[in-house]
Amino acid sequence: MIEDLIGGTLPFLPSKETLAAKKKLSLLRKQEWFKSAYSTEIIYNTRVKEFIVNFDVESLLDDNNEVRLFRQRLDELLKNEQLS
């Protein structure tokens, strides 16, 4: 019975990737450039989440060149995913 309970709740526990994506998206949403350029719908796209998880967002925000590169790559991904 306990095994059934545990097995039934495991699919609802967030993965490490989901937790990392939430943390990084939270940091990005605090940035004016992100809020003004990107809609909230993009965060529901799996490929966008994977893309964001693979960036070191904390250090990215300290470097304007990295922000520019991140935005270019994100814009390209959104175009490919037909989200822009």
Contacts in CASP RR format, 6 or more apart in sequence:
PFRMAT RR
TARGET T0000
AUTHOR 0000-0000-0000
METHOD contacts of the structure
MODEL  1
MIEDLIGGTLPFLPSKETLAAKKKLSLLRKQEWFKSAYSTEIIYNTRVKE
FIVNFDVESLLDDNNEVRLFRQRLDELLKNEQLS
14 22 0 8 1.000
17 49 0 8 1.000
17 50 0 8 1.000
17 53 0 8 1.000
18 49 0 8 1.000
20 53 0 8 1.000
21 43 0 8 1.000
21 49 0 8 1.000
21 52 0 8 1.000
21 53 0 8 1.000
24 52 0 8 1.000
24 53 0 8 1.000
24 55 0 8 1.000
24 57 0 8 1.000
25 43 0 8 1.000
25 52 0 8 1.000
27 57 0 8 1.000
27 58 0 8 1.000
27 61 0 8 1.000
28 34 0 8 1.000
28 52 0 8 1.000
28 57 0 8 1.000
29 35 0 8 1.000
31 61 0 8 1.000
33 67 0 8 1.000
33 71 0 8 1.000
37 71 0 8 1.000
38 74 0 8 1.000
38 78 0 8 1.000
41 83 0 8 1.000
42 48 0 8 1.000
42 78 0 8 1.000
42 83 0 8 1.000
43 49 0 8 1.000
45 81 0 8 1.000
45 83 0 8 1.000
47 77 0 8 1.000
47 81 0 8 1.000
48 74 0 8 1.000
48 77 0 8 1.000
48 78 0 8 1.000
48 81 0 8 1.000
48 83 0 8 1.000
51 73 0 8 1.000
51 74 0 8 1.000
51 77 0 8 1.000
52 74 0 8 1.000
55 70 0 8 1.000
59 66 0 8 1.000
60 66 0 8 1.000
60 67 0 8 1.000
60 70 0 8 1.000
61 67 0 8 1.000
75 84 0 8 1.000
78 84 0 8 1.000
END
